[in-house]
Amino acid sequence: MEVLNPQHLAELMATHPHYVAALLFTIVFLEALIAVGYLIPAGTVLFSAGALMASGTVSPQAAILGASLGAAAGSSVSYLAGARLSTRLERIWPFTRYPALLERNRSFVRRHGGKSVFLGRFTKALRPTVPAVAGMLGMSYRRFTFFNLSGCLAWSLVYLGIGFLLGSSAGFNPQQTIQLSAFLLTATLLFAMTAMMVRQRRARLAERPLDDDR
């Protein structure tokens, strides 16, 4: 898909800086949705935007606003979906494919309460699912919103800040910054695919029956 092409995303932000807020809002919003979030490399898109901020191509205010609002809106949609679906949430991907993931999310939310929404924002494995599970478990919307907004703002600042430091410390020109952005996006996609394959292999091994002792 062209929208997930690393070079395309990096060049799109560099050539259309006035639309960075809308672009980041869309990408981060989609990543926060339970059914599609794992397919979107939003974290590294923020690294890329931060690197382009260092070159003066992208406005910091636009990047922070777009990323924060997109994350908060997407997580809110997932929360409302979880509250509405309740026990039927287990029929939604990725829980249909990985049932143990739902139980881990339940345990995480029950153990940390509202803080789970804040902490989950910083972990790719939890980011698209914790809001939905919080809604399913009946966390109050006011409590969810407080931790959601604070977590989304902090996450945006941290990820954009890392990209900014990478870009500014290297002293890259705009074209080199685009190349750095593309490299970061590619590396994240490869890492995500590798991690998914490893998890699938472990799950298959765990489900394989043990041989009887001889």
Secondary structure as the mmCIF struct_conf table of DSSP 4:
data_model
#
loop_
_struct_conf.conf_type_id
_struct_conf.id
_struct_conf.beg_label_comp_id
_struct_conf.beg_label_asym_id
_struct_conf.beg_label_seq_id
_struct_conf.end_label_comp_id
_struct_conf.end_label_asym_id
_struct_conf.end_label_seq_id
HELX_RH_3T_P HELX_RH_3T_P1 GLU A 2 LEU A 4
HELX_RH_AL_P HELX_RH_AL_P1 PRO A 6 THR A 15
HELX_RH_3T_P HELX_RH_3T_P2 PRO A 17 TYR A 19
HELX_RH_AL_P HELX_RH_AL_P2 VAL A 20 GLU A 31
TURN_TY1_P TURN_TY1_P1 ALA A 32 ALA A 32
BEND BEND1 LEU A 33 LEU A 33
TURN_TY1_P TURN_TY1_P2 ILE A 34 VAL A 36
HELX_RH_3T_P HELX_RH_3T_P3 GLY A 37 LEU A 39
HELX_RH_AL_P HELX_RH_AL_P3 ALA A 42 ALA A 54
TURN_TY1_P TURN_TY1_P3 SER A 55 GLY A 56
BEND BEND2 THR A 57 VAL A 58
HELX_RH_AL_P HELX_RH_AL_P4 PRO A 60 LEU A 85
HELX_RH_3T_P HELX_RH_3T_P4 SER A 86 ARG A 91
BEND BEND3 ILE A 92 ILE A 92
TURN_TY1_P TURN_TY1_P4 TRP A 93 ARG A 97
HELX_RH_AL_P HELX_RH_AL_P5 PRO A 99 HIS A 112
TURN_TY1_P TURN_TY1_P5 GLY A 113 GLY A 114
HELX_RH_AL_P HELX_RH_AL_P6 LYS A 115 GLY A 120
TURN_TY1_P TURN_TY1_P6 ARG A 121 PHE A 122
TURN_TY1_P TURN_TY1_P7 LYS A 124 THR A 129
HELX_RH_AL_P HELX_RH_AL_P7 VAL A 130 MET A 136
TURN_TY1_P TURN_TY1_P8 LEU A 137 GLY A 138
HELX_RH_AL_P HELX_RH_AL_P8 TYR A 141 ALA A 170
TURN_TY1_P TURN_TY1_P9 GLY A 171 GLY A 171
HELX_RH_AL_P HELX_RH_AL_P9 PRO A 174 GLU A 207
BEND BEND4 ARG A 208 ARG A 208
HELX_LH_PP_P HELX_LH_PP_P1 PRO A 209 ASP A 213
#
